[in-house]
């Protein structure tokens, strides 16, 4: 399960860089680096990024 989470975070980071959002991409890469050691923190970061995406969509 940890490998899937890391892969998901890296794919999301790649999409963020592709869309021109380098800060979001860097945050997701950071979350991917800590994911194997602290799964809850990486899920928290991923949730915050998702909440920000939803907030921007409904703005």
C-alpha distances in whole Angstrom, upper triangle without the diagonal:
4,5,5,6,9,10,11,13,14,16,17,19,20,21,23,25,26,27,29,27,27,26,23,22,22,21,17,17,18,15,13,15,14,11,10,13,13,10,13,15,13,12,16,17,15,17,20,20,20,22,25,24,25,28,29,29,31,34
4,5,5,6,9,10,11,12,14,15,17,18,20,21,23,24,26,27,25,24,23,21,19,19,18,15,15,15,12,10,11,11,7,6,9,10,8,11,13,10,11,14,15,14,16,19,19,19,22,24,23,25,27,29,29,31,33
4,5,5,6,9,10,11,12,14,15,16,18,20,21,23,24,26,24,23,23,21,18,19,18,15,14,15,13,10,11,12,9,8,12,13,11,14,15,12,13,17,17,15,18,20,19,20,23,24,24,26,28,29,29,32,34
4,5,5,6,9,10,11,12,14,15,17,18,20,21,23,24,23,22,22,20,18,19,18,14,14,16,13,10,13,14,10,10,14,14,12,14,15,12,12,16,16,13,16,19,18,17,21,22,21,23,26,26,26,29,31
4,5,5,6,9,10,11,12,14,15,16,18,20,21,23,21,20,20,17,15,16,15,11,12,13,10,8,11,11,7,9,12,11,9,11,12,9,9,12,12,10,12,15,14,14,18,19,19,20,23,24,24,27,29
4,5,5,6,9,10,10,12,14,15,17,18,20,21,19,18,18,15,13,14,13,10,9,10,8,5,8,9,6,8,11,11,10,13,12,9,10,14,12,11,14,16,15,16,19,20,19,22,24,25,25,28,30
4,5,5,6,9,10,11,12,14,15,16,18,20,19,18,19,16,13,15,14,11,10,13,11,8,11,13,10,11,15,15,13,16,16,12,13,16,15,12,16,18,16,16,20,21,19,22,24,24,25,28,29
4,5,5,6,9,10,11,12,14,15,17,19,17,17,17,14,12,14,13,10,10,13,11,9,12,13,11,13,16,15,13,15,15,11,11,14,13,10,13,15,13,13,16,17,16,18,21,21,21,24,26
4,5,5,6,9,10,10,12,14,15,17,15,14,14,11,9,11,10,6,7,9,7,6,9,11,9,12,14,14,12,13,13,9,10,12,10,8,11,13,11,11,15,15,15,17,20,20,20,23,25
4,5,5,6,9,10,11,12,14,15,14,13,14,11,8,10,10,7,6,9,9,7,9,12,11,13,16,16,15,17,16,12,13,15,13,11,15,16,13,14,18,18,17,20,22,21,22,25,26
4,5,5,6,9,10,11,12,14,14,14,15,12,9,12,13,9,9,13,12,10,13,16,14,16,19,19,17,19,18,14,15,17,15,12,15,16,14,14,18,17,16,18,21,20,20,24,25
4,5,5,6,9,10,11,12,11,12,12,9,7,10,10,7,9,12,11,10,14,15,14,17,19,18,17,18,16,13,13,15,12,9,12,13,10,10,14,14,12,15,17,16,17,20,21
4,5,5,6,9,10,11,9,8,9,7,4,7,8,5,6,9,10,9,12,14,14,17,19,18,17,18,16,13,14,15,12,10,14,14,11,12,15,14,13,17,18,17,18,22,23
4,5,5,6,9,10,10,9,12,10,7,10,11,9,9,13,13,12,14,17,17,19,22,21,20,22,20,17,18,19,16,14,17,17,14,15,18,17,15,19,21,19,20,23,24
4,5,5,6,9,9,10,12,10,8,11,13,10,11,15,15,14,17,19,19,21,24,23,21,22,21,18,18,19,16,14,16,16,13,13,16,15,13,16,18,16,16,20,21
4,5,5,6,5,7,8,6,5,9,10,9,10,13,14,14,17,19,18,21,23,22,21,22,20,17,17,18,14,13,15,14,11,12,15,13,11,14,16,14,15,19,19
4,5,5,5,5,8,8,5,8,11,10,11,14,15,15,17,19,20,22,25,24,23,24,22,19,20,20,17,16,18,17,14,15,18,16,14,18,19,17,18,22,22
4,5,7,9,12,11,9,12,14,13,14,17,18,17,20,22,22,25,27,27,26,27,25,21,22,23,20,18,20,20,16,17,20,18,15,19,20,18,18,22,22
4,6,8,11,10,10,13,15,14,15,18,19,19,21,24,23,26,29,28,26,27,25,22,22,22,19,17,19,18,14,15,17,15,13,16,17,14,15,18,18
4,6,9,9,9,12,14,14,15,17,19,19,21,24,24,27,29,28,27,27,25,22,23,23,19,18,20,19,15,17,18,16,14,17,18,15,16,20,19
4,6,6,6,9,10,11,13,15,16,17,19,21,21,24,26,25,24,24,21,19,20,19,16,15,17,15,12,14,16,13,12,15,16,13,15,18,18
4,5,5,6,9,10,10,12,14,15,17,19,20,23,24,23,23,23,21,18,20,19,16,15,18,16,13,16,17,15,14,18,18,16,18,22,21
4,5,5,6,9,10,11,12,14,16,17,18,22,22,21,21,21,18,16,18,17,13,14,16,13,11,14,15,13,13,17,17,15,18,21,20
4,5,5,6,9,10,11,12,14,16,16,20,21,19,19,19,16,14,15,14,10,10,12,11,8,11,12,10,10,14,14,13,15,18,18
4,5,5,6,9,10,11,13,15,15,18,20,19,18,19,17,14,15,15,12,11,14,13,10,13,15,13,13,16,18,16,18,21,21
4,5,5,6,9,10,11,13,14,17,18,18,18,18,15,13,15,15,12,12,15,14,12,15,17,15,15,19,20,19,21,24,24
4,5,5,6,9,10,11,12,16,16,15,15,15,12,10,12,12,8,9,12,10,9,12,14,13,14,17,18,17,20,22,22
4,5,5,6,9,10,10,14,15,14,13,14,12,9,10,11,8,7,11,10,8,11,14,13,13,16,18,18,19,22,23
4,5,5,6,9,10,13,14,14,14,15,13,10,13,14,11,11,14,14,12,15,17,17,17,20,21,21,23,26,26
4,5,5,7,9,12,12,12,12,14,11,9,12,12,9,11,14,14,12,15,18,17,18,21,22,22,24,27,27
4,5,5,6,9,10,9,9,10,8,5,8,9,7,8,11,11,11,13,16,16,17,19,20,21,23,25,26
4,6,5,8,10,10,9,12,10,7,10,12,10,10,13,14,13,15,18,18,18,21,23,23,24,27,28
4,6,7,8,9,10,13,11,9,12,14,12,13,16,17,16,18,21,21,22,24,26,26,28,30,31
4,6,6,6,7,10,8,7,10,12,10,12,15,16,16,18,20,21,22,24,25,26,28,30,31
4,5,5,5,8,7,5,8,10,10,10,13,15,15,17,19,20,21,23,25,26,27,29,30
4,6,6,10,10,9,11,14,14,14,17,19,19,20,23,24,24,26,28,29,30,33,34
4,6,9,9,9,12,14,14,15,18,19,20,21,23,25,26,28,29,30,32,34,35
4,6,6,7,9,10,11,13,15,16,17,19,20,22,23,25,26,28,29,31,32
4,6,5,6,9,10,11,12,14,16,16,18,20,21,23,24,26,27,29,30
4,5,5,6,9,10,10,12,14,15,16,18,20,21,22,24,26,27,28
4,5,5,6,9,10,11,12,14,15,17,19,20,21,23,24,26,27
4,5,5,6,9,10,11,12,14,15,17,18,20,21,23,25,26
4,5,5,6,9,10,10,12,14,15,16,18,20,21,23,24
4,5,5,6,9,10,10,12,14,15,16,18,20,21,22
4,5,5,6,9,10,11,12,14,15,17,19,20,21
4,5,5,6,9,10,11,12,14,16,17,19,20
4,5,5,6,9,10,10,12,14,15,17,18
4,5,5,6,9,10,10,12,14,16,16
4,5,5,6,9,10,11,12,15,15
4,5,5,6,9,10,11,13,14
4,5,5,6,9,10,11,12
4,5,5,6,9,10,10
4,5,5,6,9,10
4,5,5,6,9
4,5,5,6
4,6,5
4,6
4
